[in-house]
Amino acid sequence: MVGLAAPVSAFLSPEESRLMFKKAGITEGEVANELVQILKKFRHPPIKVSRIRRFSIELAICMMRDKPENVRAFRDLGMEKELEFVLETTAELEIFNIFSGTVGMSRHSTTIHSLVKTALGLLAEGWNEAA
């Protein structure tokens, strides 16, 4: 579901997003924690979930843009450290969005490095605003 959440979140207003979390009976803090845990668990993602880190970062970016409080939550959970690890360990599999068997056929239009830099920028901006 993480893969679908980010594209859907892009079309929701911050109010709609908060309502969605409330209806689901979860908090944004719980989602933030799960996203950080996914990045910790899948430091070297297997082929079956090769895009899990990308999807997690995309959703984290949406959440940080929607609500400044989420920036603090992600920072407190250690998101910056996990993002830096993603920069160091991006696998060839994470570059592609279409495969023929195990061979990547089409690259993502936005690189995972670009997503990480965006997320790190949001974390830094949030830190500056809180200071």
Backbone as XML, in Angstrom:
<?xml version="1.0"?>
<chain id="A" units="angstrom">
  <residue number="1" name="MET">
    <atom name="N" x="0.805" y="-1.200" z="0.000"/>
    <atom name="CA" x="0.000" y="0.000" z="0.000"/>
    <atom name="C" x="0.852" y="1.270" z="0.000"/>
  </residue>
  <residue number="2" name="VAL">
    <atom name="N" x="2.089" y="1.156" z="0.436"/>
    <atom name="CA" x="2.957" y="2.334" z="0.477"/>
    <atom name="C" x="3.136" y="2.898" z="-0.922"/>
  </residue>
  <residue number="3" name="GLY">
    <atom name="N" x="3.226" y="2.020" z="-1.919"/>
    <atom name="CA" x="3.432" y="2.462" z="-3.292"/>
    <atom name="C" x="2.280" y="3.283" z="-3.832"/>
  </residue>
  <residue number="4" name="LEU">
    <atom name="N" x="1.082" y="3.013" z="-3.385"/>
    <atom name="CA" x="-0.095" y="3.748" z="-3.836"/>
    <atom name="C" x="-0.323" y="5.017" z="-3.014"/>
  </residue>
  <residue number="5" name="ALA">
    <atom name="N" x="0.140" y="5.015" z="-1.786"/>
    <atom name="CA" x="-0.134" y="6.134" z="-0.881"/>
    <atom name="C" x="0.473" y="7.452" z="-1.351"/>
  </residue>
  <residue number="6" name="ALA">
    <atom name="N" x="1.701" y="7.417" z="-1.826"/>
    <atom name="CA" x="2.354" y="8.673" z="-2.229"/>
    <atom name="C" x="1.655" y="9.349" z="-3.406"/>
  </residue>
  <residue number="7" name="PRO">
    <atom name="N" x="1.347" y="8.631" z="-4.495"/>
    <atom name="CA" x="0.651" y="9.304" z="-5.601"/>
    <atom name="C" x="-0.733" y="9.822" z="-5.201"/>
  </residue>
  <residue number="8" name="VAL">
    <atom name="N" x="-1.429" y="9.085" z="-4.338"/>
    <atom name="CA" x="-2.742" y="9.534" z="-3.883"/>
    <atom name="C" x="-2.594" y="10.770" z="-3.005"/>
  </residue>
  <residue number="9" name="SER">
    <atom name="N" x="-1.608" y="10.765" z="-2.117"/>
    <atom name="CA" x="-1.383" y="11.900" z="-1.213"/>
    <atom name="C" x="-1.088" y="13.185" z="-1.966"/>
  </residue>
  <residue number="10" name="ALA">
    <atom name="N" x="-0.484" y="13.060" z="-3.125"/>
    <atom name="CA" x="-0.146" y="14.246" z="-3.915"/>
    <atom name="C" x="-1.397" y="15.014" z="-4.343"/>
  </residue>
  <residue number="11" name="PHE">
    <atom name="N" x="-2.537" y="14.324" z="-4.413"/>
    <atom name="CA" x="-3.777" y="14.964" z="-4.845"/>
    <atom name="C" x="-4.662" y="15.407" z="-3.682"/>
  </residue>
  <residue number="12" name="LEU">
    <atom name="N" x="-4.239" y="15.117" z="-2.456"/>
    <atom name="CA" x="-5.033" y="15.480" z="-1.288"/>
    <atom name="C" x="-4.536" y="16.787" z="-0.685"/>
  </residue>
  <residue number="13" name="SER">
    <atom name="N" x="-5.467" y="17.564" z="-0.190"/>
    <atom name="CA" x="-5.079" y="18.755" z="0.563"/>
    <atom name="C" x="-4.608" y="18.285" z="1.940"/>
  </residue>
  <residue number="14" name="PRO">
    <atom name="N" x="-3.891" y="19.131" z="2.668"/>
    <atom name="CA" x="-3.479" y="18.739" z="4.020"/>
    <atom name="C" x="-4.668" y="18.351" z="4.908"/>
  </residue>
  <residue number="15" name="GLU">
    <atom name="N" x="-5.785" y="19.034" z="4.751"/>
    <atom name="CA" x="-6.976" y="18.719" z="5.545"/>
    <atom name="C" x="-7.519" y="17.342" z="5.177"/>
  </residue>
  <residue number="16" name="GLU">
    <atom name="N" x="-7.580" y="17.050" z="3.877"/>
    <atom name="CA" x="-8.054" y="15.738" z="3.429"/>
    <atom name="C" x="-7.115" y="14.632" z="3.902"/>
  </residue>
  <residue number="17" name="SER">
    <atom name="N" x="-5.848" y="14.916" z="3.887"/>
    <atom name="CA" x="-4.855" y="13.947" z="4.345"/>
    <atom name="C" x="-5.053" y="13.637" z="5.827"/>
  </residue>
  <residue number="18" name="ARG">
    <atom name="N" x="-5.225" y="14.665" z="6.645"/>
    <atom name="CA" x="-5.450" y="14.462" z="8.079"/>
    <atom name="C" x="-6.730" y="13.668" z="8.323"/>
  </residue>
  <residue number="19" name="LEU">
    <atom name="N" x="-7.773" y="13.982" z="7.561"/>
    <atom name="CA" x="-9.035" y="13.263" z="7.695"/>
    <atom name="C" x="-8.865" y="11.795" z="7.317"/>
  </residue>
  <residue number="20" name="MET">
    <atom name="N" x="-8.091" y="11.531" z="6.272"/>
    <atom name="CA" x="-7.835" y="10.155" z="5.843"/>
    <atom name="C" x="-7.149" y="9.361" z="6.962"/>
  </residue>
  <residue number="21" name="PHE">
    <atom name="N" x="-6.138" y="9.952" z="7.592"/>
    <atom name="CA" x="-5.447" y="9.272" z="8.693"/>
    <atom name="C" x="-6.404" y="9.036" z="9.858"/>
  </residue>
  <residue number="22" name="LYS">
    <atom name="N" x="-7.228" y="10.040" z="10.151"/>
    <atom name="CA" x="-8.171" y="9.913" z="11.262"/>
    <atom name="C" x="-9.165" y="8.785" z="11.004"/>
  </residue>
  <residue number="23" name="LYS">
    <atom name="N" x="-9.702" y="8.715" z="9.784"/>
    <atom name="CA" x="-10.651" y="7.655" z="9.437"/>
    <atom name="C" x="-10.006" y="6.278" z="9.511"/>
  </residue>
  <residue number="24" name="ALA">
    <atom name="N" x="-8.734" y="6.211" z="9.171"/>
    <atom name="CA" x="-8.012" y="4.935" z="9.211"/>
    <atom name="C" x="-7.651" y="4.541" z="10.645"/>
  </residue>
  <residue number="25" name="GLY">
    <atom name="N" x="-7.787" y="5.474" z="11.571"/>
    <atom name="CA" x="-7.492" y="5.186" z="12.965"/>
    <atom name="C" x="-6.006" y="5.151" z="13.285"/>
  </residue>
  <residue number="26" name="ILE">
    <atom name="N" x="-5.221" y="5.874" z="12.493"/>
    <atom name="CA" x="-3.780" y="5.949" z="12.742"/>
    <atom name="C" x="-3.354" y="7.411" z="12.766"/>
  </residue>
  <residue number="27" name="THR">
    <atom name="N" x="-2.248" y="7.651" z="13.407"/>
    <atom name="CA" x="-1.732" y="9.016" z="13.445"/>
    <atom name="C" x="-0.630" y="9.171" z="12.402"/>
  </residue>
  <residue number="28" name="GLU">
    <atom name="N" x="-0.367" y="10.404" z="12.051"/>
    <atom name="CA" x="0.726" y="10.669" z="11.116"/>
    <atom name="C" x="2.063" y="10.275" z="11.734"/>
  </residue>
  <residue number="29" name="GLY">
    <atom name="N" x="2.171" y="10.388" z="13.039"/>
    <atom name="CA" x="3.384" y="9.954" z="13.728"/>
    <atom name="C" x="3.621" y="8.460" z="13.581"/>
  </residue>
  <residue number="30" name="GLU">
    <atom name="N" x="2.538" y="7.681" z="13.640"/>
    <atom name="CA" x="2.661" y="6.227" z="13.458"/>
    <atom name="C" x="3.092" y="5.892" z="12.036"/>
  </residue>
  <residue number="31" name="VAL">
    <atom name="N" x="2.542" y="6.611" z="11.068"/>
    <atom name="CA" x="2.934" y="6.390" z="9.673"/>
    <atom name="C" x="4.401" y="6.774" z="9.487"/>
  </residue>
  <residue number="32" name="ALA">
    <atom name="N" x="4.796" y="7.905" z="10.054"/>
    <atom name="CA" x="6.194" y="8.333" z="9.961"/>
    <atom name="C" x="7.116" y="7.266" z="10.541"/>
  </residue>
  <residue number="33" name="ASN">
    <atom name="N" x="6.750" y="6.724" z="11.689"/>
    <atom name="CA" x="7.551" y="5.673" z="12.310"/>
    <atom name="C" x="7.658" y="4.455" z="11.394"/>
  </residue>
  <residue number="34" name="GLU">
    <atom name="N" x="6.556" y="4.050" z="10.802"/>
    <atom name="CA" x="6.580" y="2.888" z="9.901"/>
    <atom name="C" x="7.472" y="3.139" z="8.689"/>
  </residue>
  <residue number="35" name="LEU">
    <atom name="N" x="7.424" y="4.340" z="8.151"/>
    <atom name="CA" x="8.259" y="4.653" z="6.987"/>
    <atom name="C" x="9.745" y="4.586" z="7.336"/>
  </residue>
  <residue number="36" name="VAL">
    <atom name="N" x="10.108" y="5.103" z="8.492"/>
    <atom name="CA" x="11.510" y="5.023" z="8.925"/>
    <atom name="C" x="11.890" y="3.564" z="9.161"/>
  </residue>
  <residue number="37" name="GLN">
    <atom name="N" x="10.983" y="2.791" z="9.747"/>
    <atom name="CA" x="11.267" y="1.368" z="9.991"/>
    <atom name="C" x="11.436" y="0.603" z="8.678"/>
  </residue>
  <residue number="38" name="ILE">
    <atom name="N" x="10.668" y="0.961" z="7.663"/>
    <atom name="CA" x="10.822" y="0.332" z="6.343"/>
    <atom name="C" x="12.220" y="0.604" z="5.804"/>
  </residue>
  <residue number="39" name="LEU">
    <atom name="N" x="12.673" y="1.846" z="5.918"/>
    <atom name="CA" x="14.016" y="2.177" z="5.427"/>
    <atom name="C" x="15.088" y="1.417" z="6.203"/>
  </residue>
  <residue number="40" name="LYS">
    <atom name="N" x="14.869" y="1.212" z="7.497"/>
    <atom name="CA" x="15.823" y="0.443" z="8.298"/>
    <atom name="C" x="15.801" y="-1.035" z="7.913"/>
  </residue>
  <residue number="41" name="LYS">
    <atom name="N" x="14.609" y="-1.572" z="7.724"/>
    <atom name="CA" x="14.459" y="-3.003" z="7.426"/>
    <atom name="C" x="14.979" y="-3.352" z="6.037"/>
  </residue>
  <residue number="42" name="PHE">
    <atom name="N" x="14.716" y="-2.494" z="5.073"/>
    <atom name="CA" x="15.077" y="-2.792" z="3.687"/>
    <atom name="C" x="16.288" y="-1.972" z="3.250"/>
  </residue>
  <residue number="43" name="ARG">
    <atom name="N" x="17.374" y="-2.106" z="3.987"/>
    <atom name="CA" x="18.601" y="-1.385" z="3.629"/>
    <atom name="C" x="19.156" y="-1.872" z="2.299"/>
  </residue>
  <residue number="44" name="HIS">
    <atom name="N" x="18.893" y="-3.121" z="1.982"/>
    <atom name="CA" x="19.272" y="-3.708" z="0.692"/>
    <atom name="C" x="18.036" y="-4.457" z="0.192"/>
  </residue>
  <residue number="45" name="PRO">
    <atom name="N" x="17.074" y="-3.739" z="-0.411"/>
    <atom name="CA" x="15.788" y="-4.359" z="-0.746"/>
    <atom name="C" x="15.912" y="-5.479" z="-1.778"/>
  </residue>
  <residue number="46" name="PRO">
    <atom name="N" x="15.185" y="-6.584" z="-1.541"/>
    <atom name="CA" x="15.170" y="-7.677" z="-2.519"/>
    <atom name="C" x="14.362" y="-7.277" z="-3.751"/>
  </residue>
  <residue number="47" name="ILE">
    <atom name="N" x="14.511" y="-8.030" z="-4.813"/>
    <atom name="CA" x="13.861" y="-7.695" z="-6.085"/>
    <atom name="C" x="12.340" y="-7.616" z="-5.952"/>
  </residue>
  <residue number="48" name="LYS">
    <atom name="N" x="11.745" y="-8.421" z="-5.075"/>
    <atom name="CA" x="10.283" y="-8.413" z="-4.934"/>
    <atom name="C" x="9.748" y="-7.079" z="-4.419"/>
  </residue>
  <residue number="49" name="VAL">
    <atom name="N" x="10.551" y="-6.367" z="-3.674"/>
    <atom name="CA" x="10.127" y="-5.061" z="-3.150"/>
    <atom name="C" x="11.192" y="-4.011" z="-3.467"/>
  </residue>
  <residue number="50" name="SER">
    <atom name="N" x="11.663" y="-4.036" z="-4.689"/>
    <atom name="CA" x="12.792" y="-3.187" z="-5.079"/>
    <atom name="C" x="12.502" y="-1.688" z="-4.989"/>
  </residue>
  <residue number="51" name="ARG">
    <atom name="N" x="11.230" y="-1.307" z="-4.994"/>
    <atom name="CA" x="10.899" y="0.127" z="-4.952"/>
    <atom name="C" x="10.352" y="0.585" z="-3.601"/>
  </residue>
  <residue number="52" name="ILE">
    <atom name="N" x="10.454" y="-0.263" z="-2.591"/>
    <atom name="CA" x="9.873" y="0.070" z="-1.287"/>
    <atom name="C" x="10.503" y="1.314" z="-0.670"/>
  </residue>
  <residue number="53" name="ARG">
    <atom name="N" x="11.806" y="1.480" z="-0.839"/>
    <atom name="CA" x="12.450" y="2.671" z="-0.268"/>
    <atom name="C" x="12.004" y="3.924" z="-1.011"/>
  </residue>
  <residue number="54" name="ARG">
    <atom name="N" x="11.900" y="3.848" z="-2.333"/>
    <atom name="CA" x="11.428" y="4.983" z="-3.136"/>
    <atom name="C" x="10.027" y="5.396" z="-2.683"/>
  </residue>
  <residue number="55" name="PHE">
    <atom name="N" x="9.133" y="4.432" z="-2.560"/>
    <atom name="CA" x="7.760" y="4.737" z="-2.161"/>
    <atom name="C" x="7.715" y="5.346" z="-0.764"/>
  </residue>
  <residue number="56" name="SER">
    <atom name="N" x="8.533" y="4.831" z="0.137"/>
    <atom name="CA" x="8.562" y="5.356" z="1.506"/>
    <atom name="C" x="9.048" y="6.800" z="1.526"/>
  </residue>
  <residue number="57" name="ILE">
    <atom name="N" x="10.065" y="7.088" z="0.751"/>
    <atom name="CA" x="10.607" y="8.452" z="0.697"/>
    <atom name="C" x="9.595" y="9.400" z="0.055"/>
  </residue>
  <residue number="58" name="GLU">
    <atom name="N" x="8.925" y="8.952" z="-1.004"/>
    <atom name="CA" x="7.911" y="9.791" z="-1.659"/>
    <atom name="C" x="6.791" y="10.153" z="-0.687"/>
  </residue>
  <residue number="59" name="LEU">
    <atom name="N" x="6.324" y="9.168" z="0.090"/>
    <atom name="CA" x="5.256" y="9.439" z="1.049"/>
    <atom name="C" x="5.752" y="10.356" z="2.167"/>
  </residue>
  <residue number="60" name="ALA">
    <atom name="N" x="6.974" y="10.151" z="2.619"/>
    <atom name="CA" x="7.541" y="11.025" z="3.654"/>
    <atom name="C" x="7.611" y="12.468" z="3.160"/>
  </residue>
  <residue number="61" name="ILE">
    <atom name="N" x="8.011" y="12.655" z="1.917"/>
    <atom name="CA" x="8.072" y="14.004" z="1.338"/>
    <atom name="C" x="6.682" y="14.640" z="1.342"/>
  </residue>
  <residue number="62" name="CYS">
    <atom name="N" x="5.674" y="13.896" z="0.904"/>
    <atom name="CA" x="4.297" y="14.420" z="0.903"/>
    <atom name="C" x="3.871" y="14.818" z="2.313"/>
  </residue>
  <residue number="63" name="MET">
    <atom name="N" x="4.175" y="13.959" z="3.279"/>
    <atom name="CA" x="3.779" y="14.237" z="4.660"/>
    <atom name="C" x="4.497" y="15.463" z="5.214"/>
  </residue>
  <residue number="64" name="MET">
    <atom name="N" x="5.779" y="15.613" z="4.897"/>
    <atom name="CA" x="6.530" y="16.770" z="5.400"/>
    <atom name="C" x="6.056" y="18.061" z="4.748"/>
  </residue>
  <residue number="65" name="ARG">
    <atom name="N" x="5.659" y="17.994" z="3.485"/>
    <atom name="CA" x="5.153" y="19.194" z="2.801"/>
    <atom name="C" x="3.777" y="19.584" z="3.321"/>
  </residue>
  <residue number="66" name="ASP">
    <atom name="N" x="2.973" y="18.589" z="3.700"/>
    <atom name="CA" x="1.618" y="18.846" z="4.182"/>
    <atom name="C" x="1.578" y="19.464" z="5.573"/>
  </residue>
  <residue number="67" name="LYS">
    <atom name="N" x="2.468" y="19.010" z="6.430"/>
    <atom name="CA" x="2.358" y="19.396" z="7.837"/>
    <atom name="C" x="3.749" y="19.571" z="8.439"/>
  </residue>
  <residue number="68" name="PRO">
    <atom name="N" x="4.117" y="20.788" z="8.791"/>
    <atom name="CA" x="5.455" y="21.039" z="9.344"/>
    <atom name="C" x="5.784" y="20.189" z="10.574"/>
  </residue>
  <residue number="69" name="GLU">
    <atom name="N" x="4.770" y="19.825" z="11.359"/>
    <atom name="CA" x="5.012" y="18.991" z="12.540"/>
    <atom name="C" x="5.584" y="17.628" z="12.155"/>
  </residue>
  <residue number="70" name="ASN">
    <atom name="N" x="5.265" y="17.172" z="10.955"/>
    <atom name="CA" x="5.785" y="15.882" z="10.500"/>
    <atom name="C" x="7.295" y="15.928" z="10.299"/>
  </residue>
  <residue number="71" name="VAL">
    <atom name="N" x="7.815" y="17.099" z="9.958"/>
    <atom name="CA" x="9.267" y="17.239" z="9.789"/>
    <atom name="C" x="9.962" y="16.889" z="11.099"/>
  </residue>
  <residue number="72" name="ARG">
    <atom name="N" x="9.457" y="17.435" z="12.183"/>
    <atom name="CA" x="10.045" y="17.150" z="13.500"/>
    <atom name="C" x="9.923" y="15.661" z="13.826"/>
  </residue>
  <residue number="73" name="ALA">
    <atom name="N" x="8.768" y="15.070" z="13.527"/>
    <atom name="CA" x="8.574" y="13.640" z="13.807"/>
    <atom name="C" x="9.598" y="12.801" z="13.051"/>
  </residue>
  <residue number="74" name="PHE">
    <atom name="N" x="9.760" y="13.082" z="11.767"/>
    <atom name="CA" x="10.733" y="12.321" z="10.974"/>
    <atom name="C" x="12.151" y="12.540" z="11.500"/>
  </residue>
  <residue number="75" name="ARG">
    <atom name="N" x="12.466" y="13.754" z="11.857"/>
    <atom name="CA" x="13.809" y="14.044" z="12.373"/>
    <atom name="C" x="14.048" y="13.282" z="13.671"/>
  </residue>
  <residue number="76" name="ASP">
    <atom name="N" x="13.065" y="13.318" z="14.574"/>
    <atom name="CA" x="13.197" y="12.631" z="15.861"/>
    <atom name="C" x="13.316" y="11.115" z="15.702"/>
  </residue>
  <residue number="77" name="LEU">
    <atom name="N" x="12.735" y="10.579" z="14.642"/>
    <atom name="CA" x="12.781" y="9.133" z="14.394"/>
    <atom name="C" x="14.067" y="8.684" z="13.698"/>
  </residue>
  <residue number="78" name="GLY">
    <atom name="N" x="14.910" y="9.619" z="13.305"/>
    <atom name="CA" x="16.175" y="9.261" z="12.668"/>
    <atom name="C" x="16.112" y="9.151" z="11.155"/>
  </residue>
  <residue number="79" name="MET">
    <atom name="N" x="15.176" y="9.853" z="10.541"/>
    <atom name="CA" x="15.016" y="9.783" z="9.087"/>
    <atom name="C" x="16.260" y="10.253" z="8.344"/>
  </residue>
  <residue number="80" name="GLU">
    <atom name="N" x="16.924" y="11.280" z="8.843"/>
    <atom name="CA" x="18.097" y="11.809" z="8.139"/>
    <atom name="C" x="19.173" y="10.732" z="7.978"/>
  </residue>
  <residue number="81" name="LYS">
    <atom name="N" x="19.431" y="9.994" z="9.027"/>
    <atom name="CA" x="20.436" y="8.921" z="8.983"/>
    <atom name="C" x="20.049" y="7.865" z="7.945"/>
  </residue>
  <residue number="82" name="GLU">
    <atom name="N" x="18.779" y="7.501" z="7.927"/>
    <atom name="CA" x="18.324" y="6.475" z="6.978"/>
    <atom name="C" x="18.407" y="6.979" z="5.542"/>
  </residue>
  <residue number="83" name="LEU">
    <atom name="N" x="18.085" y="8.244" z="5.329"/>
    <atom name="CA" x="18.182" y="8.811" z="3.981"/>
    <atom name="C" x="19.627" y="8.842" z="3.498"/>
  </residue>
  <residue number="84" name="GLU">
    <atom name="N" x="20.532" y="9.184" z="4.387"/>
    <atom name="CA" x="21.949" y="9.186" z="4.011"/>
    <atom name="C" x="22.419" y="7.780" z="3.654"/>
  </residue>
  <residue number="85" name="PHE">
    <atom name="N" x="21.889" y="6.778" z="4.350"/>
    <atom name="CA" x="22.234" y="5.395" z="4.026"/>
    <atom name="C" x="21.697" y="5.023" z="2.645"/>
  </residue>
  <residue number="86" name="VAL">
    <atom name="N" x="20.497" y="5.500" z="2.311"/>
    <atom name="CA" x="19.932" y="5.238" z="0.981"/>
    <atom name="C" x="20.852" y="5.815" z="-0.091"/>
  </residue>
  <residue number="87" name="LEU">
    <atom name="N" x="21.362" y="7.017" z="0.138"/>
    <atom name="CA" x="22.285" y="7.625" z="-0.832"/>
    <atom name="C" x="23.506" y="6.745" z="-1.073"/>
  </residue>
  <residue number="88" name="GLU">
    <atom name="N" x="23.981" y="6.105" z="-0.025"/>
    <atom name="CA" x="25.187" y="5.283" z="-0.117"/>
    <atom name="C" x="24.930" y="3.902" z="-0.709"/>
  </residue>
  <residue number="89" name="THR">
    <atom name="N" x="23.689" y="3.437" z="-0.660"/>
    <atom name="CA" x="23.420" y="2.033" z="-1.003"/>
    <atom name="C" x="22.388" y="1.828" z="-2.105"/>
  </residue>
  <residue number="90" name="THR">
    <atom name="N" x="22.096" y="2.839" z="-2.883"/>
    <atom name="CA" x="21.097" y="2.684" z="-3.942"/>
    <atom name="C" x="21.532" y="1.589" z="-4.908"/>
  </residue>
  <residue number="91" name="ALA">
    <atom name="N" x="20.637" y="0.648" z="-5.119"/>
    <atom name="CA" x="20.916" y="-0.484" z="-6.000"/>
    <atom name="C" x="20.415" y="-0.195" z="-7.411"/>
  </residue>
  <residue number="92" name="GLU">
    <atom name="N" x="20.987" y="-0.864" z="-8.372"/>
    <atom name="CA" x="20.581" y="-0.724" z="-9.776"/>
    <atom name="C" x="19.080" y="-0.974" z="-9.939"/>
  </residue>
  <residue number="93" name="LEU">
    <atom name="N" x="18.537" y="-1.928" z="-9.170"/>
    <atom name="CA" x="17.111" y="-2.249" z="-9.253"/>
    <atom name="C" x="16.221" y="-1.062" z="-8.914"/>
  </residue>
  <residue number="94" name="GLU">
    <atom name="N" x="16.691" y="-0.185" z="-8.050"/>
    <atom name="CA" x="15.876" y="0.940" z="-7.596"/>
    <atom name="C" x="15.797" y="2.069" z="-8.612"/>
  </residue>
  <residue number="95" name="ILE">
    <atom name="N" x="16.549" y="1.968" z="-9.675"/>
    <atom name="CA" x="16.582" y="3.002" z="-10.703"/>
    <atom name="C" x="15.451" y="2.825" z="-11.717"/>
  </residue>
  <residue number="96" name="PHE">
    <atom name="N" x="14.959" y="1.604" z="-11.862"/>
    <atom name="CA" x="13.989" y="1.290" z="-12.912"/>
    <atom name="C" x="12.573" y="1.152" z="-12.374"/>
  </residue>
  <residue number="97" name="ASN">
    <atom name="N" x="11.585" y="1.463" z="-13.242"/>
    <atom name="CA" x="10.186" y="1.266" z="-12.871"/>
    <atom name="C" x="9.492" y="0.230" z="-13.743"/>
  </residue>
  <residue number="98" name="ILE">
    <atom name="N" x="10.123" y="-0.199" z="-14.825"/>
    <atom name="CA" x="9.572" y="-1.256" z="-15.679"/>
    <atom name="C" x="10.653" y="-2.299" z="-15.893"/>
  </residue>
  <residue number="99" name="PHE">
    <atom name="N" x="10.254" y="-3.556" z="-15.698"/>
    <atom name="CA" x="11.191" y="-4.668" z="-15.828"/>
    <atom name="C" x="10.683" y="-5.689" z="-16.825"/>
  </residue>
  <residue number="100" name="SER">
    <atom name="N" x="11.611" y="-6.384" z="-17.441"/>
    <atom name="CA" x="11.322" y="-7.578" z="-18.233"/>
    <atom name="C" x="12.092" y="-8.687" z="-17.535"/>
  </residue>
  <residue number="101" name="GLY">
    <atom name="N" x="11.374" y="-9.436" z="-16.714"/>
    <atom name="CA" x="12.052" y="-10.399" z="-15.858"/>
    <atom name="C" x="12.821" y="-9.625" z="-14.806"/>
  </residue>
  <residue number="102" name="THR">
    <atom name="N" x="14.125" y="-9.814" z="-14.766"/>
    <atom name="CA" x="14.958" y="-9.077" z="-13.808"/>
    <atom name="C" x="15.763" y="-7.965" z="-14.472"/>
  </residue>
  <residue number="103" name="VAL">
    <atom name="N" x="15.478" y="-7.691" z="-15.742"/>
    <atom name="CA" x="16.207" y="-6.668" z="-16.489"/>
    <atom name="C" x="15.404" y="-5.367" z="-16.486"/>
  </residue>
  <residue number="104" name="GLY">
    <atom name="N" x="16.022" y="-4.289" z="-16.015"/>
    <atom name="CA" x="15.364" y="-2.985" z="-16.006"/>
    <atom name="C" x="15.221" y="-2.446" z="-17.416"/>
  </residue>
  <residue number="105" name="MET">
    <atom name="N" x="14.021" y="-2.002" z="-17.759"/>
    <atom name="CA" x="13.748" y="-1.522" z="-19.113"/>
    <atom name="C" x="13.528" y="-0.005" z="-19.180"/>
  </residue>
  <residue number="106" name="SER">
    <atom name="N" x="12.950" y="0.570" z="-18.145"/>
    <atom name="CA" x="12.625" y="1.998" z="-18.162"/>
    <atom name="C" x="12.994" y="2.613" z="-16.817"/>
  </residue>
  <residue number="107" name="ARG">
    <atom name="N" x="13.748" y="3.692" z="-16.876"/>
    <atom name="CA" x="14.179" y="4.359" z="-15.643"/>
    <atom name="C" x="13.088" y="5.294" z="-15.120"/>
  </residue>
  <residue number="108" name="HIS">
    <atom name="N" x="13.070" y="5.465" z="-13.799"/>
    <atom name="CA" x="12.184" y="6.456" z="-13.192"/>
    <atom name="C" x="12.578" y="7.839" z="-13.694"/>
  </residue>
  <residue number="109" name="SER">
    <atom name="N" x="11.606" y="8.712" z="-13.855"/>
    <atom name="CA" x="11.922" y="10.071" z="-14.310"/>
    <atom name="C" x="12.604" y="10.887" z="-13.210"/>
  </residue>
  <residue number="110" name="THR">
    <atom name="N" x="12.320" y="10.567" z="-11.960"/>
    <atom name="CA" x="12.977" y="11.218" z="-10.827"/>
    <atom name="C" x="13.860" y="10.188" z="-10.140"/>
  </residue>
  <residue number="111" name="THR">
    <atom name="N" x="15.130" y="10.493" z="-10.025"/>
    <atom name="CA" x="16.044" y="9.527" z="-9.410"/>
    <atom name="C" x="15.801" y="9.440" z="-7.908"/>
  </residue>
  <residue number="112" name="ILE">
    <atom name="N" x="16.180" y="8.316" z="-7.340"/>
    <atom name="CA" x="16.043" y="8.156" z="-5.891"/>
    <atom name="C" x="16.956" y="9.140" z="-5.162"/>
  </residue>
  <residue number="113" name="HIS">
    <atom name="N" x="18.104" y="9.446" z="-5.768"/>
    <atom name="CA" x="18.996" y="10.443" z="-5.160"/>
    <atom name="C" x="18.322" y="11.807" z="-5.088"/>
  </residue>
  <residue number="114" name="SER">
    <atom name="N" x="17.579" y="12.163" z="-6.118"/>
    <atom name="CA" x="16.859" y="13.431" z="-6.127"/>
    <atom name="C" x="15.784" y="13.451" z="-5.039"/>
  </residue>
  <residue number="115" name="LEU">
    <atom name="N" x="15.078" y="12.339" z="-4.877"/>
    <atom name="CA" x="14.066" y="12.245" z="-3.822"/>
    <atom name="C" x="14.704" y="12.392" z="-2.444"/>
  </residue>
  <residue number="116" name="VAL">
    <atom name="N" x="15.840" y="11.721" z="-2.250"/>
    <atom name="CA" x="16.532" y="11.803" z="-0.962"/>
    <atom name="C" x="16.975" y="13.235" z="-0.691"/>
  </residue>
  <residue number="117" name="LYS">
    <atom name="N" x="17.526" y="13.899" z="-1.697"/>
    <atom name="CA" x="17.966" y="15.289" z="-1.524"/>
    <atom name="C" x="16.781" y="16.195" z="-1.172"/>
  </residue>
  <residue number="118" name="THR">
    <atom name="N" x="15.628" y="15.954" z="-1.799"/>
    <atom name="CA" x="14.426" y="16.727" z="-1.482"/>
    <atom name="C" x="14.018" y="16.504" z="-0.034"/>
  </residue>
  <residue number="119" name="ALA">
    <atom name="N" x="13.989" y="15.242" z="0.385"/>
    <atom name="CA" x="13.607" y="14.916" z="1.761"/>
    <atom name="C" x="14.596" y="15.514" z="2.761"/>
  </residue>
  <residue number="120" name="LEU">
    <atom name="N" x="15.885" y="15.406" z="2.472"/>
    <atom name="CA" x="16.896" y="15.995" z="3.361"/>
    <atom name="C" x="16.739" y="17.514" z="3.428"/>
  </residue>
  <residue number="121" name="GLY">
    <atom name="N" x="16.398" y="18.124" z="2.299"/>
    <atom name="CA" x="16.161" y="19.567" z="2.275"/>
    <atom name="C" x="14.977" y="19.962" z="3.142"/>
  </residue>
  <residue number="122" name="LEU">
    <atom name="N" x="13.904" y="19.179" z="3.080"/>
    <atom name="CA" x="12.733" y="19.455" z="3.917"/>
    <atom name="C" x="13.077" y="19.303" z="5.395"/>
  </residue>
  <residue number="123" name="LEU">
    <atom name="N" x="13.862" y="18.281" z="5.717"/>
    <atom name="CA" x="14.283" y="18.092" z="7.107"/>
    <atom name="C" x="15.126" y="19.277" z="7.580"/>
  </residue>
  <residue number="124" name="ALA">
    <atom name="N" x="16.014" y="19.760" z="6.721"/>
    <atom name="CA" x="16.871" y="20.898" z="7.074"/>
    <atom name="C" x="16.055" y="22.180" z="7.211"/>
  </residue>
  <residue number="125" name="GLU">
    <atom name="N" x="15.119" y="22.407" z="6.291"/>
    <atom name="CA" x="14.270" y="23.603" z="6.360"/>
    <atom name="C" x="13.444" y="23.599" z="7.633"/>
  </residue>
  <residue number="126" name="GLY">
    <atom name="N" x="12.883" y="22.444" z="7.950"/>
    <atom name="CA" x="12.081" y="22.319" z="9.172"/>
    <atom name="C" x="12.904" y="22.592" z="10.408"/>
  </residue>
  <residue number="127" name="TRP">
    <atom name="N" x="14.154" y="22.153" z="10.382"/>
    <atom name="CA" x="15.065" y="22.389" z="11.506"/>
    <atom name="C" x="15.321" y="23.884" z="11.653"/>
  </residue>
  <residue number="128" name="ASN">
    <atom name="N" x="15.539" y="24.559" z="10.528"/>
    <atom name="CA" x="15.812" y="26.001" z="10.555"/>
    <atom name="C" x="14.602" y="26.786" z="11.050"/>
  </residue>
  <residue number="129" name="GLU">
    <atom name="N" x="13.396" y="26.351" z="10.655"/>
    <atom name="CA" x="12.186" y="27.054" z="11.071"/>
    <atom name="C" x="11.926" y="26.869" z="12.556"/>
  </residue>
  <residue number="130" name="ALA">
    <atom name="N" x="12.285" y="25.680" z="13.072"/>
    <atom name="CA" x="12.036" y="25.398" z="14.487"/>
    <atom name="C" x="13.021" y="26.130" z="15.394"/>
  </residue>
  <residue number="131" name="ALA">
    <atom name="N" x="14.174" y="26.483" z="14.839"/>
    <atom name="CA" x="15.217" y="27.129" z="15.664"/>
    <atom name="C" x="14.921" y="28.593" z="15.905"/>
  </residue>
</chain>
